[in-house]
Amino acid sequence: MLGGLARDFARAGLRPGIWGRIEADRFAWAGRVADAGEARAKAREIQRIATANLAGLPARTAYVVCPHEAGTGEKARAAVREALEAARSAPDGWVGYDGGLMGGNAAAAPSASYEARHRAVSRVLADPGAVHSVFQPIVHLGTLDIVGYEALSRVEAEPRRGPDQWIHEASEVGLGIEFEAHCIRTALAVYNSLPPGVYVSVNASPQLVLDDGFTTLFPEGDLSWLLVEITEHHEVDDYAQLGARLDGLRA
């Protein structure tokens, strides 16, 4: 690191922490901060010092927040590289990046990873071929007859991950209900291709069941063939409210 720039950074009081060179013209400070707000303030100060030292040349700065229990040094370096690339297109040359480790906490914004994750989920929702359904047969043990099918979703999109991971990711960026609803619509769109006289089971979170648009997912007419399975992956805030909702659906 250039001597003058190093001295300026040292005088900024960025302690406790260490400086390191990660590429020819890229440097990183690693240290402990109380929260994303403090990290943001330190990033601003670093950018101010670097811009002044470089005689007007632009300095791009990114801050990466990695909870101490969430990653390795290798993952942290990868997050730094990705964050600095994101800073290239940022309007003022700096950006925050949580690397997916802060649960999509938009309060840490500007967050390159939050925006990128939101775009990835939105692309899946907009692509008619990204989500398709497979149907797992449900067998009556007494007769061995197939009496129903459970609709399961598969996602053909990058990054490759299981449907439960996609739904979790969608929930993290505020699109969980939309993603679940999309999966149900996709399954019910091909219901008529199944053998007659069987039921279909679809999965729905308590949050989706309580949503005003839930019943609009189903076709009109007799729905005795439809089974709604409440997923166990989400906390129920109000069992009385959910129970009343389910009573109405059964009716």
N, C-alpha and C positions, 0 to 999 in steps of 0.2 A: 504494500500500500504506500502511496506517496506520503512522504514525511509530513508535509503541511496538513494534508487531509487527516492523517492519523492523529496529529496533535489536536486538530479541531474536534475530532470525534472524542478524543480522550477528555478534553475540557468540557464536553457536553454532559459529563456525569452519568453516562449510560452504564451504571453498575448496580448490582453485580451482574457480570456477564463477560463474554469473550468475543473478540473479533476474529474472523477467519476469511481467507480468500477462497471463493468457490469457483471462479473462472478468471480469465485474464483481466476483465474489467468489472467483475462482480464480487461484492464483499457482503458478508453477513455478520450481524451481531446476534448472538444467542444469549438469552438471559431469562430471568424469571420476572413475570409481570403479574399484577393482581387480576387484571381482566383485559378484555379486548380494547376497552377505552384507553387504558394505559399504553397498550401496544400501539394503538393508533397515534397517540401523542408522540411516542418515541419515533415512530416512522416519519411523522411530519418534521420533527427536529432533525433527523438524519438527512432527509431530503433537502431541508433548508441549508444545512452546512455543506452538503455535497454540491449543491447548485452554486453557492457562493464561491466555493473553492475552484470550481471548474470554469471560471471566467465566463459564465453565461451559457455554457453547454447544458443541455437538459440532463437532469438526473431522474432516473425512474426508481421508485421505492415501493416495496411491497412488504406488508407485515403478515406473518404466518403465525397463527395461534394453535399450538399443539398441546393439549392436556398431557401432563407428564406421564399418565398411565396409558396413553392412547397410541403411541407409535415408537418406532425405532429411529435411530439417527439416519438410516437410509431413507426412510419414509419422509423424515423432516427435510432432508436435502431435496428429494423429489418435489415436495410441496413448495419449497423455495424457488426451484427452477420454474415450476408451473406458474407460480405467482408472479414472478418477474416477467414471464412472457405475457401474462394477462395485463401487466402494467403498461406494456407497450401501446396498447390501444385505449388505455384509460384517458379520459379527457384531460386530467391534470397530472398524468404521469405517475400516479400512485394508486394502489389498490390493496384492499384487505383480502385475505384468503384463509379459509378454515380447513381446506383439504378434506371436507366432509366429516371432520372430527367434532364439530360443534353442533351436530344435529340440525343443520339448516337454520341456525339462529340468525334471523335477519337483523337482529339488533346489532350484530357485529359488522353490518354493512358499512362501506361498500364491500360486498363479499363476492369475489369472482366465482368461487365454487358453488355458492348458493344459486347464483344466476345460471351457471352452466348446468347444474343438476335440474333446475326448473325447466330449462330449455330441452334437456334430454327427455324428461317425462312428457313434456308438451308435444315433442315430435312423435312419440309413441301414440299418444292420443289422437294425433292428426293423421296418422298413417293407417289407412283401412286394413292393410295386411300385416301390421305389426303384432296384433293380438289375435290368436285363434284359440278355439276350444277343443279339448279332448274330453271324452266321456268314459268314466270308469264305471263298469257295471256293478250293480248291487244285487246280490243273489239271495233268494229265500233258501235258508239252510234245510228246510223240510222237504221242499220239492226240487231244489236246485234250479228253479226258474229265475230268469232275470226279471226283477220287478221294478227296477229303477236304474237311473244313472246319476252319478255325481259329475257336475260340470266343473272341469278344471281348466285354468287358463295357461297358455304358453305364450311367451313373448319372444318374437324374432327381431331383436334390435340390439345394437351395441350401447353399452357394454353388455356382454352375455352374462345373465344372472337369472336366478329362479324367480317365478312370479311373486313369491312372498317377499323377496328382496325388492322387486319393483314396486310393490304396493307399499312397503315400508318407506322406500325412497320418495314415492309420491306423497305419502303422509307428511314426511319431513319438510317438503317444500309447499305444503298447502293444497295439494291436488289429490289427496287420498280418496275422498268421496267420488270425485270425477273418475278416477282410475277404476275403482271398484264397480261403479255404475257401467263403465265402458265394458268391463269383463262380463257383466251379467247380460248386457244388451247383445254382446257377441255370441254368448251361449244360446240365448233364446232365439236368435235369428235363425239358427239351424235346428231348432227343436223338432220341427216337422219331419226331419230326416231320420229320426229315431223310430224304432218299432212302436206300433200303436199299443195303448194300454199300459204304458210304463210311466213312472213319475220321474221328474228331474229335480235334483237338489242343486241349489246355488248357494254360494257362501256370501255372507254380508256381515259387516261389522255393526256393532250397536249404533255407531254414529251414522252409518248409511241408513239403517232401518228408521232412525228418528228423523232423517232428512225429509223435507216436504216433498221432494221429487221422487222418493223411493217408489211409490206405487205407479208412477208413470213409466217405469221400466218394463212393466208387464203388459201383455196383450189383453184386450177386453174379452169378456166372456167367462166361461167356466175355468177356474184355476185350481181345480181339485188335483191336478197332476203336478202341481208345483210345491216343492218343499224348500223352505228358506232355513238354512243352517247358520246360526249366529256364531261367528268366529270368536275364539277365546283369546285373541292376541291383543285386544283393546280393553282398557278399564271401563267399567260401567259406572257412570257418575250417579245415576238415578234409576234404581231398579223399578220403582213404582211407575215412573214415566215409560220405561221400556216395556214393562208388563202391560200397561194400558195400550200401548201402541201395538203390541203383538196380539192382544185380544181383538183389536179392531181389524187387524189383517186376517185373523182366523175367521172372523165373521164375514 
